[in-house]
């Protein structure tokens, strides 16, 4: 009964705004995260994201990212080198598409994981070198998250968990604040290595703040 109620709620929050009206200030992100263990030291990490300005409408970004990581300690202290490709759609005041801005990135990151009782913390430090057709950017990011199993001591198959994160972005090139993302969500373990998650994110930039609903598939099946 609880699972059916949660599923009904997820369906409602994704489709209700489109039933009520054609436009909305609430957007959505569809996200795939992959973290494939190659051996005890090496892993391949990837994600694909489709981001919309409005629910299921008006695409904002397509992001494809992947990298190779190395564990300095068993299953922890992971350093990674990766690359990304991003297409950002732009619209005029009448919501008509104008142009697509393309970007490639090289990024380096360091992840530290820590468990306190049944709270699972992740700290991630990332540097991004951003290449546009006539522009270069350099950005730093700090991400901290915590997952809390519901009714268990660990995240396992056929069980729920709560998810919370905050990520701060700094424009290193111009020495200014870029944006901040705050997220709260609910996840479910389909199996030991596959999870789904949905939640609500607020993204604050210099002069604007937007809300996003996220639907996430997490794949940790090893190679």
Buried (B, 14 or more C-beta within 10 A) or exposed (E): EEEEEBEEEBEEBBEEBBEEEEEBEBBBBBBBBBBBBEEEEBBBBBBBBBBBBBBBBBBBBBBBBBBEBEBEEEEEEBBBEBEBEBBBBEBEEEEEEEEEEEBEBBBBBBBBBEEEEBEBEBEBBBBBBBEEEEEEBEBBBEBBBBBBBEEBEEBEEEBBBBBBBEBBBBBBEEEEEBBBBBBEBBBBBEEEBBBBBBBBBEBEEEEEEBEBBBBBBBBBEEE
